Amino acid sequence: MRAAVATVAALSLAGCQSSPGGAEKRSVDEGYLLGAADAVKQLYWAKQALEAPDGSRPDGRVEYYTWEESGVARDGRRLAPETVAHPVFIPSPAPAGTQGP
């Protein structure tokens, strides 16, 4: 009898191996990873659409704005200076007469 009571007490104090919050956290982590992967895919396809060789891309041009980064970080660390180029899409103006009132 004493062994049965000790076994029941041990099981009640130990509880289950898996906690209900563990499954919820795992699903939140998986959802975050899926969302991050989806954002990367959307960025990739947007860039592909802008650089498409056929006529499906919007009218305009891509210009690269360049500037020289100094060799000093905001926190004072010294870094190697580098030239940074950032692409910017500039849409062509709409033909006359197609603009709204």
C-alpha positions as CSV (number, residue, x, y, z in Angstrom):
1,M,0.0,0.0,0.0
2,R,2.8,2.3,0.9
3,A,4.5,1.7,-2.5
4,A,1.2,2.5,-4.4
5,V,0.9,5.8,-2.5
6,A,4.5,6.7,-3.2
7,T,4.0,5.9,-6.9
8,V,0.9,8.0,-7.1
9,A,2.6,10.9,-5.2
10,A,5.6,10.7,-7.5
11,L,3.5,10.8,-10.7
12,S,1.3,13.7,-9.4
13,L,4.4,15.8,-8.5
14,A,6.3,15.0,-11.7
15,G,3.5,15.8,-14.0
16,C,3.7,15.2,-17.7
17,Q,6.8,15.5,-19.7
18,S,5.4,17.9,-22.3
19,S,3.9,21.2,-21.2
20,P,0.9,22.7,-23.0
21,G,2.9,25.9,-23.6
22,G,5.7,24.1,-25.4
23,A,3.5,23.1,-28.4
24,E,2.1,26.6,-28.6
25,K,5.6,28.1,-28.6
26,R,6.7,25.7,-31.3
27,S,3.8,26.6,-33.5
28,V,4.5,30.3,-33.0
29,D,8.1,29.7,-34.0
30,E,7.1,27.8,-37.1
31,G,4.6,30.5,-38.1
32,Y,7.4,33.2,-37.7
33,L,9.7,31.2,-39.9
34,L,7.0,30.7,-42.6
35,G,6.2,34.4,-42.5
36,A,9.9,35.4,-42.9
37,A,10.3,32.9,-45.8
38,D,7.2,34.4,-47.4
39,A,8.5,37.9,-47.1
40,V,11.8,36.9,-48.7
41,K,9.9,35.2,-51.6
42,Q,7.8,38.4,-52.1
43,L,10.9,40.5,-52.3
44,Y,12.5,38.2,-54.7
45,W,9.6,38.2,-57.1
46,A,9.2,42.0,-56.9
47,K,12.8,42.4,-57.9
48,Q,12.4,39.8,-60.7
49,A,9.4,41.8,-62.0
50,L,11.4,45.0,-62.1
51,E,14.3,43.4,-63.9
52,A,12.2,41.4,-66.3
53,P,13.5,41.7,-69.9
54,D,10.0,41.5,-71.5
55,G,7.4,44.3,-71.7
56,S,5.6,43.3,-68.5
57,R,7.7,45.6,-66.3
58,P,6.4,49.1,-65.6
59,D,7.7,52.1,-67.6
60,G,10.6,53.8,-66.0
61,R,14.3,53.3,-65.3
62,V,16.5,52.2,-62.5
63,E,19.1,54.6,-61.3
64,Y,21.8,53.8,-58.8
65,Y,22.5,56.3,-56.0
66,T,26.0,55.9,-54.7
67,W,27.8,57.4,-51.8
68,E,31.0,56.8,-49.9
69,E,30.6,55.4,-46.4
70,S,33.1,56.8,-43.9
71,G,35.2,54.3,-42.1
72,V,33.7,55.1,-38.7
73,A,30.6,53.4,-37.1
74,R,28.2,55.3,-34.9
75,D,29.7,53.7,-31.8
76,G,33.1,54.9,-32.8
77,R,34.5,51.7,-34.2
78,R,36.8,52.2,-37.2
79,L,35.8,50.3,-40.3
80,A,37.1,50.1,-43.9
81,P,35.5,52.8,-46.0
82,E,33.3,51.5,-48.9
83,T,31.2,52.8,-51.8
84,V,27.5,51.9,-51.4
85,A,25.1,51.8,-54.4
86,H,21.4,51.6,-53.9
87,P,19.0,51.0,-56.8
88,V,16.0,53.3,-57.1
89,F,13.2,52.8,-59.6
90,I,12.1,56.0,-61.2
91,P,8.8,55.7,-63.0
92,S,8.4,57.5,-66.3
93,P,6.0,60.4,-66.3
94,A,2.4,59.6,-67.5
95,P,1.5,60.8,-71.0
96,A,-0.3,64.1,-71.2
97,G,-4.0,63.9,-70.9
98,T,-4.1,60.8,-68.8
99,Q,-3.7,62.6,-65.5
100,G,-6.6,63.0,-63.2
101,P,-8.4,66.3,-62.5
